[in-house]
Every structure is written in C-alpha cells, then in structure tokens.
Amino acid sequence: MEIAVIIAVIFASMDRSWKQRLAGAALGIVAIVGIFNPLRIAASILSGSEFVHDVLFRLTLLLAIVGWYAFWYLYLTRRARKGGCWQ
C-alpha cells in the first residue's frame, strides 16, 4: 500500500517530466522499502507493543513518504533554478 501511495503522489506531479517521475518513484521505493521498512520492523520487534506497530509506525511511514516527496520535489525545483535539472 505504501508503495502505491508514493508512486501515485510522485506521478501526480504533472509539472515534472516522466523521466524525473520515474526516477523519483524508483528511488523512493528503494528508500522506503530498503532503508525505512527494516528499521520500522526492527523497532517493532524490539518494542513488542501492538500500539507501536499499528499506530505509530503507520504514522511514521506516512511522514516518511511525505518527507521523501518533499525532498524529491524541492531538490528538482532547486536544480531547475540552477539550470541543471534532469530533463
């Protein structure tokens, strides 16, 4: 579900090229699945609390997705101003 959300949000950014959107979605999936999710699972196992797993980690996952989107979008905006954005 989280992967679908990050792909949908990035692909909805119509002011970015397809190449930029594909790269942003691919890197976002790697960041969320490869980095954030293992940390989330380890912390969930260590805490042993269902509240932590069910509520807090859903919230932090949403914040991670929003954070990735903001980073991706603002990074491309800054690069475009400098004239060095991927086209």
DSSP file (Angstrom, degrees, kcal/mol; ACC not computed):
  #  RESIDUE AA STRUCTURE BP1 BP2  ACC     N-H-->O    O-->H-N    N-H-->O    O-->H-N    TCO  KAPPA ALPHA  PHI   PSI    X-CA   Y-CA   Z-CA
    1    1 A M     >        0   0    0      0, 0.0     4,-1.9     0, 0.0     5,-0.1   0.000 360.0 360.0 360.0 -42.4    0.0    0.0    0.0
    2    2 A E  H  >  +     0   0    0      1,-0.2     4,-2.3     2,-0.2     5,-0.2   0.875 360.0  53.1 -65.0 -36.2    2.8    2.4    0.9
    3    3 A I  H  > S+     0   0    0      1,-0.2     4,-2.3     2,-0.2    -1,-0.2   0.901 107.4  51.8 -64.9 -40.0    4.5    1.9   -2.4
    4    4 A A  H  > S+     0   0    0      1,-0.2     4,-2.4     2,-0.2    -1,-0.2   0.883 109.1  51.3 -62.9 -38.2    1.2    2.7   -4.3
    5    5 A V  H  X S+     0   0    0     -4,-1.9     4,-2.5     2,-0.2     5,-0.2   0.939 110.8  46.3 -65.5 -47.1    0.9    5.9   -2.3
    6    6 A I  H  X S+     0   0    0     -4,-2.3     4,-2.1     1,-0.2     5,-0.2   0.894 114.5  47.9 -66.0 -38.2    4.4    7.1   -3.1
    7    7 A I  H  X S+     0   0    0     -4,-2.3     4,-2.8     2,-0.2     5,-0.2   0.928 112.7  48.9 -65.6 -44.4    4.0    6.2   -6.8
    8    8 A A  H  X S+     0   0    0     -4,-2.4     4,-1.2    -5,-0.2    -2,-0.2   0.911 112.2  47.8 -62.6 -43.2    0.7    8.0   -7.0
    9    9 A V  H  < S+     0   0    0     -4,-2.5     4,-0.3     2,-0.2     3,-0.2   0.929 115.5  43.9 -65.7 -44.8    1.9   11.1   -5.3
   10   10 A I  H >< S+     0   0    0     -4,-2.1     3,-1.4     1,-0.2    -2,-0.2   0.911 113.5  50.0 -68.9 -41.5    5.0   11.4   -7.5
   11   11 A F  H 3< S+     0   0    0     -4,-2.8    -1,-0.2     1,-0.3    -2,-0.2   0.697 101.8  63.9 -71.9 -16.5    3.2   10.6  -10.7
   12   12 A A  T 3< S+     0   0    0     -4,-1.2     2,-1.8    -3,-0.2    -1,-0.3   0.563  75.5  97.7 -79.6  -8.1    0.6   13.2   -9.9
   13   13 A S    X   +     0   0    0     -3,-1.4     3,-1.6    -4,-0.3    -1,-0.1  -0.591  52.1 176.2 -81.1  83.2    3.3   15.9  -10.1
   14   14 A M  T 3   +     0   0    0     -2,-1.8    -1,-0.2     1,-0.3     4,-0.1   0.631  67.7  69.4 -70.6 -14.0    2.4   16.9  -13.7
   15   15 A D  T 3  S+     0   0    0     -3,-0.1     2,-0.3     2,-0.1    -1,-0.3   0.423  90.3  77.4 -84.9   4.8    5.0   19.7  -13.8
   16   16 A R  S <  S-     0   0    0     -3,-1.6    71,-0.1    -6,-0.1    57,-0.0  -0.826  88.1-107.6-109.9 151.8    7.8   17.2  -13.8
   17   17 A S     >  -     0   0    0     -2,-0.3     4,-2.4    69,-0.2     5,-0.2  -0.259  28.7-110.9 -72.7 164.3    9.0   15.1  -16.7
   18   18 A W  H  > S+     0   0    0      1,-0.2     4,-2.9     2,-0.2     5,-0.2   0.887 119.8  54.3 -61.6 -38.8    8.3   11.4  -17.0
   19   19 A K  H  > S+     0   0    0      1,-0.2     4,-2.3     2,-0.2    -1,-0.2   0.918 109.5  46.9 -62.1 -43.4   12.0   10.7  -16.5
   20   20 A Q  H  > S+     0   0    0      2,-0.2     4,-2.5     1,-0.2    -1,-0.2   0.901 113.4  48.5 -64.7 -41.0   12.0   12.7  -13.3
   21   21 A R  H  X S+     0   0    0     -4,-2.4     4,-2.5     2,-0.2    -2,-0.2   0.908 111.6  48.8 -68.0 -41.3    8.9   11.0  -12.0
   22   22 A L  H  X S+     0   0    0     -4,-2.9     4,-2.5     2,-0.2     5,-0.2   0.926 113.9  46.5 -63.2 -43.9   10.2    7.5  -12.8
   23   23 A A  H  X S+     0   0    0     -4,-2.3     4,-2.6    -5,-0.2     5,-0.3   0.914 113.2  49.5 -64.6 -42.3   13.5    8.2  -11.1
   24   24 A G  H  X S+     0   0    0     -4,-2.5     4,-2.1     2,-0.2    -2,-0.2   0.900 112.9  46.5 -63.6 -41.4   11.7    9.8   -8.1
   25   25 A A  H  X S+     0   0    0     -4,-2.5     4,-2.4     2,-0.2    -2,-0.2   0.920 113.9  47.9 -67.4 -43.7    9.4    6.8   -7.7
   26   26 A A  H  X S+     0   0    0     -4,-2.5     4,-2.1    -5,-0.2    -2,-0.2   0.936 115.1  44.1 -63.9 -46.5   12.2    4.2   -8.1
   27   27 A L  H  X S+     0   0    0     -4,-2.6     4,-2.5     1,-0.2    -1,-0.2   0.869 112.8  53.1 -66.8 -35.5   14.4    6.0   -5.6
   28   28 A G  H  X S+     0   0    0     -4,-2.1     4,-2.8    -5,-0.3     5,-0.3   0.900 108.3  49.5 -65.2 -40.9   11.5    6.5   -3.2
   29   29 A I  H  X>S+     0   0    0     -4,-2.4     4,-2.9     2,-0.2     5,-0.5   0.924 112.3  48.0 -64.0 -44.0   10.6    2.8   -3.3
   30   30 A V  I  X>S+     0   0    0     -4,-2.1     4,-2.1     1,-0.2     5,-0.5   0.917 113.9  47.5 -62.5 -42.6   14.3    1.8   -2.6
   31   31 A A  I  X>S+     0   0    0     -4,-2.5     5,-2.2     3,-0.2     4,-1.3   0.927 118.6  39.0 -65.4 -44.8   14.4    4.4    0.3
   32   32 A I  I  <>S+     0   0    0     -4,-2.8     5,-2.7     3,-0.2    -2,-0.2   0.954 126.6  33.4 -71.9 -50.0   11.2    3.3    1.9
   33   33 A V  I  <5S+     0   0    0     -4,-2.9    -3,-0.2    -5,-0.3    -2,-0.2   0.885 126.6  38.7 -76.2 -38.7   11.5   -0.5    1.3
   34   34 A G  I  <<S+     0   0    0     -4,-2.1    -3,-0.2    -5,-0.5    -1,-0.2   0.771 132.7  14.1 -86.4 -26.4   15.2   -0.8    1.7
   35   35 A I  I  X<S+     0   0    0     -4,-1.3     4,-1.2    -5,-0.5    -3,-0.2   0.791 127.8  38.0-114.1 -56.4   16.0    1.6    4.5
   36   36 A F  I  ><S+     0   0    0     -5,-2.2     4,-2.4     1,-0.2    -3,-0.2   0.916 111.6  54.5 -71.6 -43.9   12.9    2.7    6.4
   37   37 A N  H  ><S+     0   0    0     -5,-2.7     4,-2.6     1,-0.2     5,-0.2   0.900 106.6  49.9 -63.5 -43.6   11.0   -0.5    6.5
   38   38 A P  H  > S+     0   0    0      0, 0.0     4,-2.5     0, 0.0    -1,-0.2   0.900 112.5  49.2 -61.0 -37.3   13.7   -2.7    8.0
   39   39 A L  H  X S+     0   0    0     -4,-1.2     4,-2.4     2,-0.2    -2,-0.2   0.908 111.2  49.8 -64.6 -40.6   14.2    0.0   10.7
   40   40 A R  H  X S+     0   0    0     -4,-2.4     4,-2.0     2,-0.2    -1,-0.2   0.908 111.8  47.6 -63.9 -43.3   10.5    0.0   11.3
   41   41 A I  H  X S+     0   0    0     -4,-2.6     4,-2.3     2,-0.2    -2,-0.2   0.921 112.1  49.3 -65.6 -44.3   10.3   -3.8   11.6
   42   42 A A  H  X S+     0   0    0     -4,-2.5     4,-2.4     1,-0.2    -2,-0.2   0.921 112.5  47.3 -62.4 -43.9   13.3   -4.0   14.0
   43   43 A A  H  X S+     0   0    0     -4,-2.4     4,-2.1     1,-0.2    -1,-0.2   0.875 111.0  52.5 -65.6 -36.1   11.9   -1.3   16.2
   44   44 A S  H  X S+     0   0    0     -4,-2.0     4,-2.1    -5,-0.2     5,-0.3   0.903 110.7  46.8 -65.6 -41.4    8.5   -3.0   16.2
   45   45 A I  H  < S+     0   0    0     -4,-2.3    -2,-0.2     1,-0.2    -1,-0.2   0.912 113.3  49.1 -66.1 -42.8   10.1   -6.3   17.3
   46   46 A L  H  < S+     0   0    0     -4,-2.4    -2,-0.2     1,-0.2    -1,-0.2   0.855 113.6  45.5 -67.5 -34.4   12.1   -4.7   20.0
   47   47 A S  H  < S-     0   0    0     -4,-2.1    -1,-0.2    -5,-0.2    -2,-0.2   0.883  83.9-160.2 -77.6 -37.5    9.1   -2.8   21.4
   48   48 A G     <  +     0   0    0     -4,-2.1     2,-0.5     1,-0.2    -3,-0.1   0.574  45.7 129.2  70.6   8.3    6.8   -5.7   21.4
   49   49 A S     >  -     0   0    0     -5,-0.3     4,-1.7     1,-0.1    -1,-0.2  -0.820  53.6-153.5-101.5 132.1    3.8   -3.4   21.5
   50   50 A E  H  > S+     0   0    0     -2,-0.5     4,-3.5     2,-0.2     5,-0.3   0.841  98.0  59.0 -69.5 -32.0    0.9   -3.7   19.1
   51   51 A F  H  >>S+     0   0    0      2,-0.2     4,-2.5     1,-0.2     5,-1.4   0.927 105.1  49.3 -60.8 -44.5    0.1    0.0   19.6
   52   52 A V  I  4>S+     0   0    0      3,-0.2     5,-1.9     1,-0.2    -1,-0.2   0.926 117.6  40.8 -60.6 -44.7    3.6    0.9   18.4
   53   53 A H  I  <5S+     0   0    0     -4,-1.7     5,-0.2     3,-0.2    -2,-0.2   0.938 121.8  38.6 -69.7 -47.5    3.2   -1.3   15.3
   54   54 A D  I  <5S+     0   0    0     -4,-3.5    -3,-0.2     3,-0.1    -2,-0.2   0.865 132.2  14.7 -76.7 -37.5   -0.3   -0.5   14.4
   55   55 A V  I  X5S+     0   0    0     -4,-2.5     4,-2.1    -5,-0.3    -3,-0.2   0.877 124.7  43.2-106.3 -58.5   -0.5    3.2   15.1
   56   56 A L  I  ><S+     0   0    0     -5,-1.4     4,-2.6     1,-0.2    -3,-0.2   0.876 115.4  47.8 -65.1 -38.3    2.9    4.9   15.5
   57   57 A F  H  ><S+     0   0    0     -5,-1.9     4,-2.0    -6,-0.3    -1,-0.2   0.812 109.0  53.3 -77.3 -26.7    4.6    3.1   12.6
   58   58 A R  H  > S+     0   0    0     -5,-0.2     4,-2.1    -6,-0.2    -1,-0.2   0.911 112.1  47.3 -65.8 -41.1    1.7    3.8   10.2
   59   59 A L  H  X S+     0   0    0     -4,-2.1     4,-2.3     2,-0.2    -2,-0.2   0.931 113.2  46.5 -65.2 -45.8    2.1    7.5   11.2
   60   60 A T  H  X S+     0   0    0     -4,-2.6     4,-2.2     1,-0.2    -1,-0.2   0.844 110.5  54.1 -67.5 -31.3    5.9    7.5   10.8
   61   61 A L  H  X S+     0   0    0     -4,-2.0     4,-2.2     2,-0.2    -1,-0.2   0.916 108.7  48.4 -66.5 -42.4    5.5    5.7    7.4
   62   62 A L  H  X S+     0   0    0     -4,-2.1     4,-2.5     1,-0.2    -2,-0.2   0.917 111.8  49.6 -61.9 -43.0    3.2    8.4    6.2
   63   63 A L  H  X S+     0   0    0     -4,-2.3     4,-2.6     1,-0.2    -2,-0.2   0.870 109.0  52.7 -64.6 -36.4    5.6   11.0    7.4
   64   64 A A  H  X S+     0   0    0     -4,-2.2     4,-2.5     2,-0.2    -1,-0.2   0.900 110.4  47.8 -65.1 -40.5    8.5    9.2    5.6
   65   65 A I  H  X S+     0   0    0     -4,-2.2     4,-2.4     2,-0.2    -2,-0.2   0.931 114.1  45.7 -66.2 -45.6    6.5    9.2    2.4
   66   66 A V  H  X S+     0   0    0     -4,-2.5     4,-2.6     1,-0.2    -2,-0.2   0.901 113.2  51.5 -63.5 -40.5    5.6   12.9    2.7
   67   67 A G  H  X S+     0   0    0     -4,-2.6     4,-2.5    -5,-0.2    -2,-0.2   0.904 109.8  48.7 -63.1 -42.1    9.2   13.7    3.6
   68   68 A W  H  X S+     0   0    0     -4,-2.5     4,-2.9     2,-0.2     5,-0.2   0.927 112.1  48.8 -63.5 -44.2   10.6   11.8    0.6
   69   69 A Y  H  X S+     0   0    0     -4,-2.4     4,-2.9     2,-0.2     5,-0.3   0.931 112.1  48.3 -61.9 -45.3    8.1   13.6   -1.7
   70   70 A A  H  X S+     0   0    0     -4,-2.6     4,-2.6     2,-0.2     5,-0.3   0.923 113.5  47.5 -61.6 -44.6    9.1   17.0   -0.3
   71   71 A F  H  X S+     0   0    0     -4,-2.5     4,-2.4     2,-0.2    -2,-0.2   0.946 114.7  46.2 -60.3 -49.0   12.8   16.2   -0.6
   72   72 A W  H  X S+     0   0    0     -4,-2.9     4,-2.1     2,-0.2    -2,-0.2   0.931 116.1  44.3 -60.1 -48.7   12.4   15.0   -4.2
   73   73 A Y  H  X S+     0   0    0     -4,-2.9     4,-2.0    -5,-0.2    -2,-0.2   0.929 116.5  44.6 -66.1 -47.0   10.2   17.9   -5.3
   74   74 A L  H  X S+     0   0    0     -4,-2.6     4,-2.5    -5,-0.3    -1,-0.2   0.864 110.8  55.3 -68.1 -35.3   12.3   20.6   -3.7
   75   75 A Y  H  X S+     0   0    0     -4,-2.4     4,-2.3    -5,-0.3    -1,-0.2   0.930 110.5  45.0 -61.1 -46.0   15.5   19.1   -4.9
   76   76 A L  H  X S+     0   0    0     -4,-2.1     4,-2.2    -5,-0.2    -2,-0.2   0.866 111.3  54.0 -67.2 -35.1   14.3   19.2   -8.5
   77   77 A T  H  X S+     0   0    0     -4,-2.0     4,-1.7     2,-0.2    -2,-0.2   0.927 110.7  45.5 -64.3 -44.5   13.0   22.7   -8.1
   78   78 A R  H  X S+     0   0    0     -4,-2.5     4,-1.4     1,-0.2    -2,-0.2   0.899 112.9  50.4 -65.9 -40.4   16.4   23.9   -6.8
   79   79 A R  H  X>S+     0   0    0     -4,-2.3     5,-2.3     1,-0.2     4,-0.8   0.878 107.8  53.7 -65.5 -36.3   18.2   22.1   -9.7
   80   80 A A  H ><5S+     0   0    0     -4,-2.2     3,-0.5     1,-0.2    -1,-0.2   0.881 105.8  53.2 -65.9 -37.4   15.8   23.7  -12.2
   81   81 A R  H 3<5S+     0   0    0     -4,-1.7    -1,-0.2     1,-0.2    -2,-0.2   0.853 110.4  47.3 -65.1 -33.7   16.6   27.1  -10.9
   82   82 A K  H 3<5S-     0   0    0     -4,-1.4    -1,-0.2    -5,-0.1    -2,-0.2   0.590 115.5-118.3 -83.0 -10.4   20.3   26.4  -11.4
   83   83 A G  T <<5S+     0   0    0     -4,-0.8    -3,-0.2    -3,-0.5    -2,-0.1   0.652  87.5 103.5  85.1  16.4   19.7   25.1  -14.9
   84   84 A G      < +     0   0    0     -5,-2.3    -4,-0.2    -6,-0.2     2,-0.2  -0.053  42.4 135.1-121.2  34.2   21.0   21.5  -14.1
   85   85 A C        -     0   0    0     -6,-0.3     2,-0.2    -5,-0.1    -9,-0.1  -0.549  63.0-104.1 -85.6 146.9   17.8   19.5  -13.8
   86   86 A W              0   0    0     -2,-0.2   -69,-0.2     1,-0.1   -66,-0.1  -0.479 360.0 360.0 -64.9 136.5   17.3   16.1  -15.5
   87   87 A Q              0   0    0     -2,-0.2   -68,-0.2   -68,-0.1    -1,-0.1   0.414 360.0 360.0-107.7 360.0   15.1   16.6  -18.5
